[in-house]
Amino acid sequence: MNDSGVASRLALLRFLERVQERDLARTRMWIADEQRRESEQRVGEERRPRAPEWLIERGLDRNNIVAVHTGECWDPGKRSRPAIRTQAIDALRHQVPACTKCRPDTALGIVD
């Protein structure tokens, strides 16, 4: 009776070992996948072009300028294009409205 109890206990321990080896292999696979994802994300962030400092939002006819935004504005509109500082200042001086959310006129120092 003792021999069969030892054998079954040993068999259970061997089974447990196989289960744990599979779990360890799966965990190592998850770690490798996560490292790959983090690496891809880091490479993507490095390759992402810098955000523009200023945006000029155009109207439907593309000749009409609707608003000036900062580059970090959360609501720039779909027809916004990057602009340089002088273009943003020039647009504000020609009575183009400043975005009320990001206040580019304050950032540029053109508040009346």
C-alpha positions as CSV (number, residue, x, y, z in Angstrom):
1,M,0.0,0.0,0.0
2,N,2.8,2.4,0.7
3,D,4.4,1.8,-2.7
4,S,1.3,2.7,-4.6
5,G,0.8,5.8,-2.5
6,V,4.4,6.9,-3.2
7,A,4.1,6.2,-6.9
8,S,0.9,8.1,-7.2
9,R,2.3,11.0,-5.2
10,L,5.4,11.0,-7.4
11,A,3.2,10.9,-10.5
12,L,1.2,13.9,-9.2
13,L,4.4,15.8,-8.5
14,R,5.6,15.0,-12.1
15,F,2.2,16.2,-13.4
16,L,2.5,19.4,-11.3
17,E,6.0,19.9,-12.7
18,R,4.8,19.6,-16.3
19,V,1.9,22.1,-15.6
20,Q,4.3,24.6,-14.1
21,E,6.8,24.3,-17.0
22,R,4.0,25.1,-19.4
23,D,2.9,28.0,-17.2
24,L,6.4,29.2,-17.1
25,A,6.8,28.9,-20.9
26,R,3.5,30.8,-21.4
27,T,4.6,33.5,-18.9
28,R,7.9,33.9,-20.8
29,M,6.1,34.2,-24.0
30,W,3.9,37.0,-22.5
31,I,7.0,38.7,-21.3
32,A,8.6,38.5,-24.8
33,D,5.4,39.8,-26.4
34,E,5.2,42.8,-23.9
35,Q,8.9,43.6,-24.5
36,R,8.3,43.6,-28.3
37,R,5.2,45.9,-27.9
38,E,7.2,48.3,-25.7
39,S,10.0,48.4,-28.2
40,E,7.7,49.0,-31.1
41,Q,5.9,51.8,-29.2
42,R,9.3,53.4,-28.3
43,V,10.4,53.2,-31.9
44,G,7.1,54.7,-33.1
45,E,7.4,57.6,-30.6
46,E,10.9,58.3,-31.8
47,R,9.8,58.3,-35.4
48,R,6.7,60.4,-34.9
49,P,7.2,63.9,-36.3
50,R,7.2,66.8,-33.9
51,A,3.9,68.5,-33.3
52,P,3.7,71.9,-35.0
53,E,3.8,75.0,-32.7
54,W,1.0,76.7,-34.4
55,L,-2.0,75.7,-36.6
56,I,-4.1,77.7,-39.0
57,E,-7.6,76.4,-39.6
58,R,-9.0,77.1,-43.0
59,G,-12.6,77.2,-44.2
60,L,-14.4,75.1,-46.8
61,D,-13.1,77.3,-49.7
62,R,-9.5,77.0,-48.4
63,N,-8.9,80.7,-48.9
64,N,-10.8,81.7,-45.8
65,I,-8.9,81.4,-42.6
66,V,-11.2,80.5,-39.8
67,A,-9.0,80.4,-36.7
68,V,-5.5,80.2,-35.3
69,H,-4.6,77.5,-32.8
70,T,-1.6,76.4,-30.7
71,G,0.0,73.1,-31.7
72,E,-1.3,71.5,-28.5
73,C,-4.9,72.5,-29.0
74,W,-7.4,69.7,-28.4
75,D,-10.0,71.1,-30.9
76,P,-8.1,72.4,-34.0
77,G,-10.6,71.3,-36.6
78,K,-10.2,68.9,-39.5
79,R,-8.9,71.6,-41.9
80,S,-6.0,72.8,-39.7
81,R,-2.5,73.0,-41.2
82,P,0.9,73.6,-39.5
83,A,2.1,77.2,-39.5
84,I,5.2,79.0,-38.3
85,R,5.1,81.7,-35.7
86,T,5.2,84.6,-38.1
87,Q,2.2,83.2,-40.0
88,A,0.2,82.8,-36.8
89,I,1.1,86.4,-35.7
90,D,0.2,87.7,-39.2
91,A,-3.1,85.9,-39.2
92,L,-4.0,87.3,-35.8
93,R,-3.1,90.8,-36.8
94,H,-5.3,90.5,-39.8
95,Q,-8.3,89.9,-37.5
96,V,-8.4,86.1,-37.8
97,P,-10.0,84.9,-34.6
98,A,-7.9,83.1,-32.0
99,C,-9.2,79.8,-30.8
100,T,-11.1,80.3,-27.5
101,K,-9.9,77.0,-26.1
102,C,-6.1,77.2,-26.6
103,R,-5.7,81.0,-26.7
104,P,-2.8,81.3,-29.2
105,D,-3.1,85.1,-28.9
106,T,-2.0,84.9,-25.3
107,A,0.8,82.4,-26.1
108,L,2.1,84.8,-28.8
109,G,1.7,87.9,-26.6
110,I,-0.8,89.6,-28.8
111,V,-3.6,90.2,-26.3
112,D,-5.2,93.6,-26.7
